[in-house]
Amino acid sequence: MIRLSPRLAAVAALAGSGGSVIDVGTDHGYVPVWFVENGLFRRVAASDINAAPLERAKSTARERDALDKIDFYLSDGLKAVPGRFETVVIAGMGGETMVDIISPCPWIGQARLIFQPQSKLAELTSWLDGAGFVCQEAVLVEDAGKVYVAFRAKKGEGGFDLPRALTGDPLLPGCLERERARLDRALAGLRRGAREDSAAYEKLAHRQELVENAIREVSTWQR
Ligand SMILES: C[S@@+](CC[C@H](N)C(=O)[O-])C[C@H]1O[C@@H](n2cnc3c(N)ncnc32)[C@H](O)[C@@H]1O
């Protein structure tokens, strides 16, 4: 059985089981092979925009006797992928790229979406919020000294509230403190450059306010 890193194991756990699943931007192909080895989905597919990573995924599948159990697509996002999937996994890329992948897909509103963004989290969550998705479940996971966030989104009522979905996560307080320190440094740098009236300053200050609110909220759970 293929061994997933803690980051990919968190992604796979959020995907659950049942129906059809595609891993978009699969690269090494570990996640779809793990789905096949565990017999979790009726149909498993993997796609990548680049030929070399897609070949890597096929090699992983070949080594594990799973080549004929996975459909492989060379595709920018879901554009060249036929049919639709009940679960879509997108991990290990920036939040903006994730938005570019899901936003043109006509059936995305019917799918369960599993994300593990490496950057630009706010861009992704605000797109999901605007498009009527809710955050069903989220987790922070430590892997090789870094903390990653992964979550599952689905169309629903009430707005996309990632902090709420992370309520009680033991890694959240540390993450928020690190984000506060990062924003303090960035804002101090802009103040030194006399850029307090810039749009960048405003954006960071707003983010700092959200982080401060979240830190206050978290401190109430810990009492
Ligand atoms: C850093 S790897 C992540 C691999 C794996 N998903 C993971 O989380 O470990 C990112 C992969 O996404 C692919 N990729 C980037 N943009 C893409 C797009 N628009 N559509 C499909 N794949 C894309 C890249 O070619 C690369 O193989």
The ligand as a Gaussian input file, in Angstrom:
#p B3LYP/6-31G(d) Opt

LIG

0 1
 C        3.321000      21.001000      -6.656000
 S        2.469000      19.854000      -7.648000
 C        1.307000      19.184000      -6.508000
 C        1.131000      17.708000      -6.726000
 C        0.119000      17.042000      -5.818000
 N       -1.224000      17.472000      -6.109000
 C        0.446000      17.304000      -4.369000
 O       -0.308000      18.013000      -3.696000
 O        1.475000      16.798000      -3.882000
 C        1.435000      20.863000      -8.652000
 C        0.994000      20.149000      -9.932000
 O       -0.106000      20.858000     -10.477000
 C        0.038000      20.891000     -11.867000
 N       -0.766000      22.043000     -12.341000
 C       -0.510000      23.358000     -12.216000
 N       -1.479000      24.087000     -12.785000
 C       -2.393000      23.204000     -13.267000
 C       -3.621000      23.339000     -13.977000
 N       -4.098000      24.526000     -14.310000
 N       -4.285000      22.219000     -14.313000
 C       -3.807000      20.992000     -13.985000
 N       -2.639000      20.802000     -13.344000
 C       -1.945000      21.899000     -12.986000
 C        1.537000      21.021000     -12.100000
 O        1.923000      20.580000     -13.391000
 C        2.074000      20.102000     -10.992000
 O        2.253000      18.789000     -11.445000

